[in-house]
Amino acid sequence: MSAWPDGYGLRILETVDSTLNEAARIAPALQGPEWILARFQTAARGRRGRPWSNPRGNLTATLVMRPGGAPEQAALRSFVAALALHDTCVAVTGRAEGLALKWPNDVMLNGGKLAGILLESAGQGGGVSYLAIGIGVNLAEAPPADSVEPGALRPACLLAETGAAVTPDEFLGHLASAYAARETQFTTYSFAPIREAWLARAARLGERIVARTAKSETSGIFRTVDATGNLVLETSKGPAVISAAEVFF
Ligand SMILES: O=C(O)CCCC[C@@H]1SC[C@@H]2NC(=O)N[C@@H]21
């Protein structure tokens, strides 16, 4: 396993409501970035207020940090984390085949959703007091296919799809060092190389996709992700630049 990265803390909890809640609780006294790994969460949440199923054996972890900089810059770490997750999946399975990234930050395996990321932050006066990157990976078990909304990706599981039996501790060991390497790339060279690497792993680039918000639906050809992380679709009315949406294939 990779060496644990310098400067990153680790706390392991048997049971917690949510590692994102724990991140908010410990953030005020944080000395440096810290990973929180939970064996079990009683109130795990996913994006858009959905519950997140977290059977034992899957990875449920949050990285909490005080990144400084503007909120828009901090938010780009969702791409940093997605790339680090992709790197980790390649490292633990020994192959990149079947792995892809779905905007903004899902990791897909063989067309299903293997992992999700939920960013939460707080701040005042244009600053970020803390950033929490919550990560769930279906290592051992995927939730039932009928538990996701119509049109959403089917849940996929690393063990069933690849035969790789990886424990949450092993996976986090790789993920922590992969994240630290991508974080250094981000802080040194800014978003450009992260964006390029993300696009090289993007699912459905150049194909028609649908971006849905609570108020609207935009169908178009997925052209790129711009320099600020927005999704860019080519539609019949011209380019659509989308900052937040759920993407459907
Ligand atoms: O909806 C998604 O795709 C994001 C899922 C994020 C789940 C993780 S599990 C660890 C952390 N704690 C939570 O309550 N949620 C995130």
PDBQT file of the ligand as one rigid body, heavy atoms in Angstrom, charges set to zero:
ROOT
HETATM    1  O1  LIG A 301     -24.822  11.507  -3.962  1.00  0.00    +0.000 OA
HETATM    2  C1  LIG A 301     -23.608  11.307  -4.146  1.00  0.00    +0.000 C 
HETATM    3  O2  LIG A 301     -23.187  10.841  -5.202  1.00  0.00    +0.000 OA
HETATM    4  C2  LIG A 301     -22.609  11.651  -3.065  1.00  0.00    +0.000 C 
HETATM    5  C3  LIG A 301     -22.508  10.563  -2.049  1.00  0.00    +0.000 C 
HETATM    6  C4  LIG A 301     -21.577  10.900  -0.912  1.00  0.00    +0.000 C 
HETATM    7  C5  LIG A 301     -21.606   9.861   0.177  1.00  0.00    +0.000 C 
HETATM    8  C6  LIG A 301     -20.522  10.081   1.191  1.00  0.00    +0.000 C 
HETATM    9  S1  LIG A 301     -20.284   8.719   2.291  1.00  0.00    +0.000 SA
HETATM   10  C7  LIG A 301     -19.181   9.688   3.252  1.00  0.00    +0.000 C 
HETATM   11  C8  LIG A 301     -19.801  11.064   3.340  1.00  0.00    +0.000 C 
HETATM   12  N1  LIG A 301     -20.753  11.108   4.426  1.00  0.00    +0.000 N 
HETATM   13  C9  LIG A 301     -21.996  11.300   4.005  1.00  0.00    +0.000 C 
HETATM   14  O3  LIG A 301     -23.005  11.406   4.749  1.00  0.00    +0.000 OA
HETATM   15  N2  LIG A 301     -22.015  11.382   2.673  1.00  0.00    +0.000 N 
HETATM   16  C10 LIG A 301     -20.682  11.279   2.102  1.00  0.00    +0.000 C 
ENDROOT
TORSDOF 0
